[in-house]
Amino acid sequence: MRIVVADEAGACYGVNRALDMVRDATRTARGPIHTLGPLIHNPTVVAELEREGVGVVEEADDEPGGTLLLRTHGVTPDEEAAARRSHDSVLDATCPFVVRAHNAAERLVAEGYQVIVFGEAGHPEVEGTLGHAPGAVTVESAADVEGLALNRKVGVVVQTTQSRAQLREVVAALVGRTEELRVFDTICEATSSRQAAAARLASSVDVMIVIGGRISANTTRLAEICATRCKGTHHIEGADELEASWFKGAKTCGVTAGASTPQTQIDEVVSAIGKVAG
């Protein structure tokens, strides 16, 4: 069986930047090191960091002192302020693309727009963005727009891992319902390129393996995209989840991975597929 890895797959710039920051901290920081929430949505990597002495706290005050890293998904201004009050050192590992969404939300508020955040309600990134735009609301789809009372001026910012196809649907649902509509397309280019590459590959293989955390928004979306093109799509977090029955009779297997998946994990899964599939 031929195994093909998508042209664009795995850890993005923001994730690699965050991992470099936390590993630099383990070499240079004095005292305990924690991340505010999981640094990235990859349980395997978070467990590895814990073995290296990097713990996870849900609130900044849970483990005061030492070094605290702000997660890649970003935090609210209040959470950041609490972190800086309670810790000796705070390292901001927020993805630069998420920071761009925060800045866009703040700008819209300052210019008098009603802010809509298109993304997954309750997701840490979305919650962080809402913190930068008091009074903003979240919509998860075009259907959610129908029930909103809209002001004369409406502005939209987007969770970085959303798809542009769904963004277009949301924007279409807003057009004609407000006098002025402003849209900041804050979708990460790495997300878009990975989605496009995964779609192309899934259309040409018998089995498609998507690697990444199940709580990872961008990985879940990759799996959804692949499933519409390849019935044999399977979302896994690690090589131990592979099943021989998935590959029975398959001539080609495609592999992609979410933006929180390091290359080492991809390599492990590819190697394991060869053994499991026989």
Summary of the structure (lengths in Angstrom):
residues: 278
radius of gyration: 20.2
end to end distance: 8.5
largest distance: 61.9
contacts: 1009
relative contact order: 0.16
helix: 44%
strand: 19%
